[in-house]
Amino acid sequence: RFGRVTEADVEQALGIAKPKKVELVPAVAGEAAAPLGSVPMTGMQQAIAANMEKTLDVPVFRVSKTIATDAFDDLYRKLKPEGVTVSALLAKAVAVSLKKHPLINAAYGPSGTIEYNA
């Protein structure tokens, strides 16, 4: 179901519905085994690893706030029959908010500047 949580999933988690039987598919003979030991990374893997390491130096802080989502919920109920997902609706809300408040997506530059991200 494309990673969507369905009503049946919730009922199953609550014990209301019985889990669907999943048919196991046996491994195909001759599949390659995972390599052992050290294997050189590709250029892309090296770039990803370097960027992941750089994120460890970035300070992190979290802010949370409880908000009423009645209008959002009403809009979702209205758009759900057209195939709009909560994720798509949240992405749109974030995009609109970032356009309205660009400082939220900005970063401090090393030379004492604020770098706005498009």
C-alpha positions in Angstrom: 0.0 0.0 0.0 2.9 2.3 -0.7 3.8 2.7 3.0 0.4 4.1 4.0 -1.1 3.2 7.3 -4.6 1.9 6.5 -7.6 1.4 8.7 -6.9 -2.4 8.5 -3.4 -1.8 9.9 -4.8 0.1 12.9 -7.4 -2.5 13.5 -4.7 -5.2 13.4 -2.5 -3.2 15.8 -5.4 -2.8 18.2 -6.2 -6.6 18.0 -9.6 -6.0 16.4 -8.6 -7.7 13.1 -6.6 -10.8 12.6 -3.3 -10.3 10.7 -3.3 -11.2 7.1 -1.2 -14.2 6.2 1.9 -13.2 4.4 3.2 -15.6 1.8 7.0 -16.1 2.2 9.0 -16.3 -1.0 12.0 -18.6 -0.8 15.4 -17.3 -1.7 16.4 -17.9 -5.3 19.3 -20.3 -5.6 22.6 -18.7 -6.6 22.0 -15.3 -5.0 25.2 -13.5 -4.2 26.3 -13.5 -0.6 27.2 -10.2 1.1 30.9 -9.5 0.8 33.1 -10.0 3.9 35.8 -7.7 5.1 36.6 -4.2 3.8 35.3 -3.1 0.4 36.3 0.2 -1.2 33.5 2.8 -1.3 32.4 4.3 -4.6 32.9 8.1 -5.0 29.2 8.6 -4.3 29.4 6.6 -1.1 32.5 8.6 0.0 30.7 11.9 -0.6 27.7 10.7 1.4 29.9 9.4 4.3 31.8 12.8 4.4 28.5 14.7 4.5 27.1 12.5 7.2 30.3 13.1 9.3 30.0 16.8 8.8 26.5 16.8 10.3 27.9 15.5 13.6 29.5 19.0 14.1 26.2 20.9 13.6 24.5 21.8 16.8 20.9 20.6 17.1 18.0 22.0 19.0 14.4 21.1 19.0 11.4 23.2 19.6 7.9 21.8 19.9 4.5 23.4 20.3 1.1 21.9 20.6 -1.3 23.3 18.0 -4.9 22.9 17.0 -5.1 21.1 13.6 -8.9 21.3 13.1 -8.6 23.4 9.9 -5.9 21.1 8.5 -8.0 18.0 9.4 -11.0 19.4 7.7 -9.0 20.2 4.6 -7.5 16.7 4.6 -11.0 15.1 4.9 -12.1 17.3 1.9 -9.1 16.4 -0.3 -8.6 12.7 0.8 -11.2 11.4 -1.8 -9.0 13.0 -4.5 -6.0 11.0 -3.4 -4.2 13.7 -1.5 -2.2 12.2 1.4 -1.4 13.8 4.8 2.3 13.8 3.8 1.6 15.8 0.6 -0.6 18.2 2.5 2.1 18.7 5.2 4.8 19.2 2.5 2.6 21.9 0.9 2.1 23.6 4.3 5.8 23.5 5.0 6.6 25.0 1.6 4.1 27.8 2.0 5.4 28.5 5.5 9.0 28.6 4.3 8.2 31.0 1.5 6.4 33.2 4.0 9.1 33.0 6.7 12.5 32.3 4.9 14.5 32.8 8.0 13.2 29.4 9.2 15.3 27.7 6.5 18.3 30.0 6.7 21.7 29.2 8.1 24.4 31.2 9.8 27.4 31.6 7.5 31.0 31.3 8.7 31.7 35.0 8.1 28.8 36.2 10.2 26.2 36.3 7.5 22.8 34.7 7.2 22.5 32.4 4.2 19.0 32.0 2.9 18.2 28.8 1.1 15.9 28.9 -1.9 
